[in-house]
Amino acid sequence: MGEQLSACVAKDLPEFIPMQWKLQEIRDTIPARLFVRDTRRGLSWLMLDLSMAACCWRAALLIDPTFASHAAIQRLSLPGAELARWAMWTLYWWFQGLIFTGIWVIGHECGHGAFSPSQRVCDFVGFITHTLLWTPYFSWKISHHRHHCNHASMERDEVYVPKTRSDLGIPAEDGSKMIDYDEYFGDTPIYTLFMLMRQQLLAFPAYLLYNVSGQKTYPVWTNHFDPNSVLFTKDQRNVVLVSNFGILAMVALVRHACRTWGVAAVVKYYGIPWLCVTHWFIMITYLHHTDPALPHYRQAEWNFQRGAAATVDRNFLGWMGRFFLHDVAHYHVVHHFFPKMPFYHGAEATKYLRAFIGEHYHNSEKPVFKALWDNYNDCQFVEDTGDVLFYRDRKGRAAVRPAVQYRTNTVRNAP
């Protein structure tokens, strides 16, 4: 029998009051020059990314011949040469995966119109970069825009919508009985690790294909490839078909590559780095939007600026995250407030934003893999009632509670 805990009011929990400023008040604190988009500067970053990807690929071509050579085997021994060969492949996958993710981030910038003041330039670059990385550019751009417009709204957000107590079949804490939360969340660490790895590798394709982690009010089989999906309007049908055509072209291209160079080569040079993109992208976005300290709102208390503040900046892989990933994780909060601001202005703009909104700005220096494990365990569900909500963990405990005027439920504190 797992630990049984009764509901009690956690008087020592920090209390949260939603921000009261208007969006224009926040924008006025940031210099106008930081909103300027520079096409040449954006193209320079893209060219740098593509050049780095080409250099990594060219270096990877030398791995197998080098360590299969007589000189390498003589110097390292056969097992040593084989170990060194796979170590070099691992190094290639790490850095090429980061570079590919940076290219994906450039496409993300294009989807927001932050890459260039020209929408045509944004859509051309975004379509190419995202299609090469198996993302239906226009379809994802549409749903991602809606995510930004409704972030942290329980009713209208597009992705990372929390499960509620009733979604998981957990009875309400009414004081009449104790709830054994281990009956609902008593998974072994091994199983939890398996589920986390499944999320990291499959969550993005599953979201595109099956709306996994998306808005629960959408019909079954909602996806990003059906032009008649609830995700799109009739006017958007044609660009969805263009996105689909791009993915079909990638199918043909990869098939041709496999026939020409072999499946193993395509997997080593392209497939595994692409899986790394999926991993990094999901890890970054999950940690942006999932944390015990971040609120979610129901309609009565939600507005755009409150939703924009309900994300967190993270020190993601240190200098590698800043350089290869274009600050997408380090300065995400300001991006949610102003999605058209170019990423290269994020660091400076965040200083102004943080100074103005104060405690409503969230930042974490926790190592990101530890944060991933902790948040996967600590962010299980939110309550069925109330308009300002915080995640509860596997024991039904919250880390923050709404101020009394926003509170409708008792909250049990985490240790």
C-alpha positions in Angstrom: 0.0 0.0 0.0 1.4 3.4 -1.0 1.6 6.4 1.2 -1.8 7.8 2.0 -2.1 11.6 2.5 -5.2 13.6 3.4 -6.0 17.0 2.0 -4.8 20.0 4.0 -4.2 23.6 3.3 -0.5 24.2 2.6 -0.1 27.6 4.3 3.6 27.6 3.7 3.4 27.4 -0.1 4.3 30.5 -2.1 1.2 32.3 -3.3 0.7 33.5 -6.9 -1.1 36.6 -8.1 -1.5 36.8 -11.9 0.2 39.8 -13.5 -1.9 42.9 -14.0 -0.1 44.8 -16.8 -1.3 45.3 -20.2 0.7 44.0 -23.1 1.4 47.5 -24.5 2.9 48.5 -21.1 5.3 45.6 -21.3 6.2 46.3 -24.9 6.9 50.0 -24.2 9.7 49.0 -21.8 11.7 47.4 -24.7 13.6 49.6 -27.2 12.1 49.6 -30.6 15.4 48.7 -32.3 15.1 45.2 -30.8 12.1 44.5 -32.8 13.9 45.2 -36.1 14.2 42.1 -38.4 17.3 42.0 -40.6 17.1 39.6 -43.6 20.9 39.6 -44.2 21.6 38.8 -40.6 19.1 36.0 -40.7 20.6 34.6 -43.9 24.0 34.8 -42.4 23.0 32.6 -39.5 21.4 30.1 -41.9 24.5 30.0 -44.1 26.6 29.4 -41.0 24.4 26.5 -39.9 24.4 24.9 -43.4 28.2 25.3 -43.6 28.7 23.6 -40.2 26.4 20.8 -41.3 28.4 20.3 -44.5 31.7 20.3 -42.6 30.4 17.8 -40.1 29.1 15.6 -42.9 32.5 15.8 -44.7 34.3 14.9 -41.6 32.0 12.0 -41.0 32.9 10.6 -44.4 36.4 10.0 -43.0 35.3 8.1 -39.9 34.9 4.5 -41.3 37.9 4.6 -43.7 40.2 6.1 -41.0 39.5 3.5 -38.3 39.3 0.6 -40.7 42.8 1.4 -42.0 45.8 -0.8 -41.3 47.5 2.0 -39.5 44.6 2.6 -37.1 44.3 -1.1 -36.3 48.0 -1.4 -35.8 48.1 1.5 -33.4 44.9 1.0 -31.5 44.3 -2.8 -32.0 41.1 -4.0 -33.7 38.8 -3.6 -30.7 40.4 -0.2 -29.9 39.9 1.0 -33.5 36.3 -0.2 -33.4 35.6 1.6 -30.1 37.2 4.8 -31.5 35.1 4.5 -34.6 31.8 4.4 -32.7 33.0 7.2 -30.4 33.6 9.4 -33.4 30.1 8.5 -34.8 28.6 9.4 -31.4 30.4 12.8 -31.5 29.1 13.4 -35.1 25.5 12.6 -34.1 25.8 14.9 -31.1 27.0 17.9 -33.0 25.2 17.3 -36.2 22.0 16.8 -34.2 22.5 20.2 -32.6 23.3 21.8 -35.9 20.2 20.3 -37.5 18.1 21.5 -34.6 19.6 25.0 -35.1 18.4 24.8 -38.8 15.0 23.8 -37.5 15.0 26.8 -35.2 15.7 29.0 -38.2 12.5 27.6 -39.8 10.7 28.3 -36.6 11.8 31.9 -36.8 10.4 32.0 -40.3 7.1 30.7 -39.2 6.8 33.6 -36.8 7.9 36.2 -39.4 11.0 36.9 -37.3 13.5 35.9 -39.9 12.8 38.7 -42.3 10.3 41.6 -42.8 9.5 39.8 -46.1 6.8 37.2 -45.6 7.9 35.6 -48.9 11.4 35.2 -47.7 10.2 33.7 -44.4 7.9 31.2 -46.1 10.5 30.2 -48.7 13.3 29.6 -46.2 10.9 28.1 -43.6 9.4 25.7 -46.1 12.8 24.4 -47.2 14.4 24.1 -43.8 11.4 22.5 -42.1 10.6 20.1 -45.0 14.2 18.8 -44.9 13.6 18.0 -41.3 10.2 16.3 -41.7 8.1 19.1 -40.5 5.0 20.2 -42.5 5.9 23.9 -42.5 2.7 25.7 -43.2 0.5 23.3 -41.3 2.7 23.5 -38.2 3.1 27.2 -38.6 -0.7 27.6 -38.4 -1.2 25.5 -35.2 2.0 27.0 -33.6 0.6 30.5 -34.1 -2.6 29.4 -32.4 -0.5 28.0 -29.6 1.2 31.4 -29.1 -2.1 33.2 -29.2 -3.6 30.9 -26.5 -0.6 29.8 -24.5 -1.4 28.4 -21.0 -5.2 28.5 -21.7 -6.8 25.2 -20.6 -9.5 25.6 -23.2 -7.7 26.9 -26.3 -3.9 26.1 -26.1 -2.7 23.7 -28.9 -0.1 21.7 -27.1 1.2 20.6 -23.6 -2.4 21.0 -22.3 -2.3 19.5 -18.8 -4.4 16.5 -17.8 -6.9 17.2 -15.1 -7.7 15.2 -12.0 -10.8 13.7 -13.7 -8.9 12.9 -16.9 -6.9 10.5 -14.8 -9.8 9.2 -12.8 -8.6 10.5 -9.5 -11.3 11.4 -7.0 -11.5 14.9 -5.6 -9.8 15.7 -2.2 -12.9 16.5 -0.2 -11.6 15.5 3.2 -13.9 12.5 3.5 -11.4 9.9 2.5 -7.7 9.5 1.9 -6.4 9.0 -1.6 -3.6 6.5 -2.3 -1.8 8.3 -5.2 0.5 5.3 -5.7 -2.5 3.5 -7.2 -2.4 6.0 -10.0 1.3 7.0 -10.2 3.2 4.1 -8.6 5.3 3.3 -11.7 8.8 2.0 -11.2 11.7 4.3 -12.2 12.6 1.9 -15.1 9.1 2.2 -16.6 9.1 6.0 -16.0 12.5 6.2 -17.9 11.0 4.1 -20.8 8.0 6.4 -21.0 10.2 9.5 -20.9 12.4 8.1 -23.7 9.3 7.3 -25.8 8.2 10.9 -25.3 11.6 12.2 -26.4 11.7 10.2 -29.6 8.1 9.9 -30.7 6.2 12.9 -29.2 6.6 15.3 -32.1 5.6 12.8 -34.9 2.7 11.7 -32.6 1.6 15.3 -32.2 1.6 15.9 -35.9 -0.1 12.7 -36.8 -2.5 12.1 -33.8 -2.6 15.4 -31.9 -1.0 13.7 -28.9 -0.6 16.2 -26.0 -2.8 18.6 -28.0 -6.2 20.2 -27.2 -8.5 17.5 -25.8 -11.6 19.1 -27.2 -10.6 18.4 -30.8 -12.1 15.4 -32.7 -10.4 12.0 -32.8 -7.9 11.7 -35.6 -7.1 15.4 -35.6 -3.8 15.8 -37.4 -1.6 18.2 -39.3 -1.9 16.5 -42.7 -5.7 16.6 -43.3 -6.6 19.9 -45.0 -10.1 19.6 -43.6 -8.8 19.2 -40.0 -10.3 21.4 -37.3 -6.8 22.9 -37.0 -7.3 24.8 -40.3 -9.7 27.1 -42.0 -10.9 26.6 -45.6 -8.7 29.5 -46.7 -5.7 27.5 -45.3 -6.4 24.3 -47.2 -4.0 25.0 -50.1 -1.0 25.7 -47.9 -1.6 22.5 -46.0 -1.5 20.6 -49.3 1.8 22.4 -50.1 3.2 21.2 -46.8 2.0 17.6 -47.6 3.7 17.8 -51.0 6.9 18.8 -49.3 6.8 15.8 -47.0 6.0 13.5 -49.9 9.0 14.9 -51.8 11.2 14.1 -48.7 9.9 10.5 -48.8 11.0 10.2 -52.5 14.3 11.9 -51.7 15.1 9.6 -48.8 14.0 6.6 -50.8 16.3 7.5 -53.6 19.2 8.1 -51.2 18.7 4.7 -49.6 18.8 3.0 -53.0 21.9 5.0 -54.0 24.0 4.8 -50.8 22.3 2.2 -48.7 19.9 2.4 -45.8 22.8 2.1 -43.2 24.5 5.2 -44.7 21.4 7.3 -44.7 20.6 6.3 -41.1 24.1 7.2 -40.0 24.6 10.5 -41.8 21.0 11.8 -41.7 18.5 9.6 -39.8 20.1 9.6 -36.3 20.8 13.4 -36.4 17.2 13.9 -37.3 16.2 11.8 -34.3 18.3 14.1 -32.3 16.3 17.0 -33.6 13.2 15.4 -32.4 14.7 14.8 -29.0 16.1 18.3 -28.6 12.9 20.0 -29.9 10.7 18.0 -27.6 13.0 18.5 -24.6 13.2 22.2 -25.2 9.5 22.8 -25.7 8.5 20.4 -22.9 10.7 22.2 -20.4 9.6 25.6 -21.6 6.0 24.8 -20.8 6.0 22.2 -18.1 7.2 23.2 -14.6 5.6 23.1 -11.1 6.1 26.9 -10.8 4.2 27.8 -14.1 0.5 28.6 -14.0 -2.2 27.5 -16.3 -5.5 29.5 -16.7 -9.1 28.9 -17.4 -11.0 31.4 -19.4 -12.0 33.7 -16.6 -8.4 34.6 -15.7 -6.5 34.1 -18.9 -5.2 36.8 -21.2 -2.3 36.9 -23.7 0.3 38.5 -21.5 -0.4 36.1 -18.5 -0.1 33.2 -20.9 3.1 34.5 -22.4 4.7 34.8 -18.9 3.8 31.2 -18.1 7.0 29.8 -19.6 10.6 29.6 -18.4 14.0 30.4 -19.7 16.6 27.7 -19.2 20.3 27.4 -19.3 20.2 24.7 -22.0 23.5 23.0 -22.6 25.4 26.2 -21.9 27.4 27.7 -24.8 26.3 24.9 -27.1 22.6 25.8 -26.6 23.3 29.5 -27.1 25.4 29.0 -30.3 23.9 26.0 -32.0 20.3 26.4 -30.9 20.2 30.2 -31.4 19.1 31.0 -27.9 15.7 29.2 -28.4 15.8 27.9 -24.9 17.8 30.6 -23.1 15.4 33.4 -24.0 12.0 31.9 -24.6 9.9 34.0 -22.3 10.4 37.2 -24.4 9.7 35.1 -27.5 6.3 34.3 -26.2 5.6 37.9 -25.5 6.9 39.1 -28.9 7.2 36.2 -31.4 8.3 38.4 -34.3 11.3 39.6 -32.4 14.5 38.0 -34.0 16.3 35.6 -31.8 19.5 37.6 -31.9 17.9 40.3 -29.9 16.5 38.0 -27.2 19.3 38.3 -24.7 19.1 42.1 -24.5 15.3 42.3 -24.7 15.1 39.8 -21.8 17.0 42.2 -19.5 14.3 44.9 -20.1 11.5 42.4 -19.7 12.9 40.8 -16.6 13.4 44.2 -15.0 9.8 45.2 -15.6 7.8 42.1 -14.8 10.0 41.0 -11.9 8.8 37.9 -10.1 6.6 37.0 -13.1 9.7 36.2 -15.1 10.7 32.5 -14.7 14.3 31.3 -15.1 16.0 28.0 -14.2 19.6 27.1 -13.9 18.9 23.5 -13.1 20.7 21.1 -15.3 18.3 20.3 -18.1 18.4 16.5 -18.0 17.7 16.7 -14.2 14.9 19.2 -14.9 13.5 16.8 -17.5 13.4 13.9 -15.1 12.1 16.1 -12.2 9.3 17.8 -14.2 8.2 14.5 -15.8 7.6 13.2 -12.3 6.4 16.5 -10.7 3.9 17.7 -13.3 1.1 15.1 -13.4 -2.2 16.9 -13.4 -4.1 20.0 -12.5 -7.4 20.4 -10.7 -10.8 20.2 -12.3 -12.0 23.5 -10.7 -10.4 26.9 -10.3 -9.3 29.5 -12.8 -5.6 29.6 -11.9 -4.0 26.2 -11.8 -0.6 24.6 -10.9 0.7 21.1 -11.6 0.5 18.5 -8.9 3.0 15.7 -8.5 2.7 11.9 -8.1 1.6 12.5 -4.5 -1.0 15.1 -5.4 1.2 17.9 -4.1 1.6 21.4 -5.6 4.6 23.6 -5.4 2.7 26.9 -5.7 -0.9 27.9 -4.8 -3.0 30.7 -6.2 -3.7 33.7 -3.9 -6.8 33.3 -1.9 -9.0 35.3 -4.3 -8.2 32.9 -7.1 -8.4 29.7 -5.0 -11.2 27.2 -5.0 -9.3 24.1 -3.9 -7.1 23.1 -1.0 -3.5 22.5 -1.9 -1.0 20.1 -0.4 2.6 21.2 -0.4 5.5 19.3 -1.8 8.4 18.7 0.7 
